[in-house]
Amino acid sequence: MFRKIALFIFSILFLVNACGCVALLAGAAAGAGTSVWLSGKLTQEVNASFEKTIQAAKSALKSLKLDVRKETKKDNVAQIMSKYTDGKTIWIDVHKVSQSTSRVEVRVGVISNEEAARKILERINRGTQY
């Protein structure tokens, strides 16, 4: 009996994961101001305008003595690329959510480094608070 219940619970969790509901839950957590590690990216929504968040991302890189190598900007999304000290590429994506809210995604390297991404995101957060 216990085995059937455990199998049922496992099946439900697998189904939820396969349907992408975990991503929805992660997105809800990101909206609450916490960062979420998902698919090799550290993601967080910040209470700052799109332009202010882009500027904060550039300032974060500068404070870490990293140069902006490439910047691409469209209406509601911007991507800033840089190189980390160990040669890994940094991608910072800024998405406009509303007039006063943006979503930031940070990835460091092809096999992403969460610690390095978290360090960059913390600097971005500091820049959006002023």
C-alpha positions as CSV (number, residue, x, y, z in Angstrom):
1,M,0.0,0.0,0.0
2,F,2.8,2.4,1.0
3,R,4.6,1.6,-2.3
4,K,1.5,2.6,-4.3
5,I,1.1,5.9,-2.5
6,A,4.8,6.7,-3.0
7,L,4.6,5.8,-6.7
8,F,1.5,8.0,-7.0
9,I,3.1,11.0,-5.3
10,F,6.3,10.6,-7.5
11,S,4.1,10.4,-10.6
12,I,2.3,13.6,-9.7
13,L,5.6,15.4,-9.0
14,F,7.1,14.2,-12.3
15,L,4.0,15.3,-14.2
16,V,4.1,18.8,-12.6
17,N,7.8,19.0,-13.5
18,A,7.3,17.8,-17.1
19,C,4.6,20.4,-17.6
20,G,6.8,23.3,-16.7
21,C,4.8,24.3,-13.6
22,V,8.1,24.4,-11.7
23,A,9.1,27.3,-13.9
24,L,5.9,29.0,-13.1
25,L,6.5,28.6,-9.4
26,A,10.1,29.9,-9.9
27,G,8.8,32.9,-11.7
28,A,6.4,33.7,-8.9
29,A,9.3,33.5,-6.4
30,A,11.3,35.8,-8.6
31,G,8.5,38.3,-8.6
32,A,8.6,38.3,-4.8
33,G,12.1,39.7,-4.9
34,T,14.1,36.5,-4.4
35,S,16.5,35.2,-7.0
36,V,15.9,31.8,-8.6
37,W,18.5,29.5,-10.1
38,L,16.8,27.9,-13.1
39,S,18.3,26.5,-16.3
40,G,21.7,27.8,-15.6
41,K,20.5,31.4,-15.1
42,L,20.0,33.4,-11.9
43,T,16.8,35.3,-12.3
44,Q,15.2,38.1,-10.2
45,E,12.6,40.8,-10.7
46,V,13.7,44.2,-9.4
47,N,11.7,47.3,-8.6
48,A,13.4,49.6,-11.0
49,S,12.7,50.9,-14.5
50,F,14.1,49.2,-17.6
51,E,16.7,52.0,-18.2
52,K,17.7,52.2,-14.5
53,T,18.3,48.4,-14.4
54,I,20.4,48.5,-17.6
55,Q,22.5,51.2,-16.1
56,A,22.8,49.2,-12.8
57,A,24.0,46.2,-14.8
58,K,26.7,48.2,-16.5
59,S,27.8,49.7,-13.2
60,A,27.9,46.3,-11.6
61,L,30.3,45.1,-14.2
62,K,32.4,48.2,-13.9
63,S,32.6,47.8,-10.1
64,L,33.9,44.3,-10.7
65,K,36.5,45.7,-13.1
66,L,34.8,44.0,-16.1
67,D,34.2,45.7,-19.4
68,V,31.0,45.6,-21.4
69,R,32.0,43.8,-24.6
70,K,28.6,44.0,-26.4
71,E,25.3,45.6,-25.7
72,T,22.1,44.8,-27.6
73,K,18.9,46.7,-26.8
74,K,15.4,46.5,-28.2
75,D,12.1,47.9,-27.0
76,N,11.6,45.6,-24.0
77,V,14.8,43.6,-23.7
78,A,18.5,44.3,-23.5
79,Q,21.5,42.0,-23.4
80,I,24.9,43.0,-22.0
81,M,27.9,40.7,-22.6
82,S,31.2,40.7,-20.8
83,K,34.0,38.4,-19.9
84,Y,34.8,37.2,-16.4
85,T,38.3,37.2,-15.0
86,D,38.6,33.4,-15.8
87,G,37.6,34.0,-19.4
88,K,34.0,32.8,-19.1
89,T,31.4,34.9,-21.0
90,I,28.8,36.8,-18.9
91,W,25.3,37.4,-20.2
92,I,23.0,39.8,-18.4
93,D,19.5,40.0,-19.9
94,V,17.2,42.8,-18.7
95,H,13.5,42.4,-19.5
96,K,11.0,45.2,-19.1
97,V,8.1,43.9,-17.0
98,S,6.3,47.2,-16.4
99,Q,7.2,50.9,-16.1
100,S,8.7,50.3,-12.7
101,T,9.7,46.6,-12.7
102,S,12.4,44.7,-14.6
103,R,13.5,41.1,-14.7
104,V,17.2,40.4,-14.7
105,E,18.8,37.1,-15.8
106,V,22.5,36.5,-15.2
107,R,24.5,33.7,-16.7
108,V,28.3,33.2,-16.3
109,G,29.9,30.6,-18.7
110,V,28.4,27.9,-20.9
111,I,28.2,25.6,-17.8
112,S,27.0,28.5,-15.7
113,N,28.7,29.4,-12.4
114,E,26.0,30.3,-9.8
115,E,28.3,31.9,-7.4
116,A,29.7,34.3,-10.0
117,A,26.2,35.1,-11.3
118,R,25.0,35.7,-7.7
119,K,27.9,38.2,-7.1
120,I,26.9,40.1,-10.3
121,L,23.2,40.1,-9.4
122,E,23.9,41.4,-5.9
123,R,25.8,44.4,-7.5
124,I,22.9,45.0,-9.9
125,N,20.5,45.0,-7.0
126,R,22.6,47.6,-5.2
127,G,22.5,49.8,-8.2
128,T,18.7,49.6,-8.6
129,Q,18.1,50.8,-5.1
130,Y,19.4,54.3,-5.6
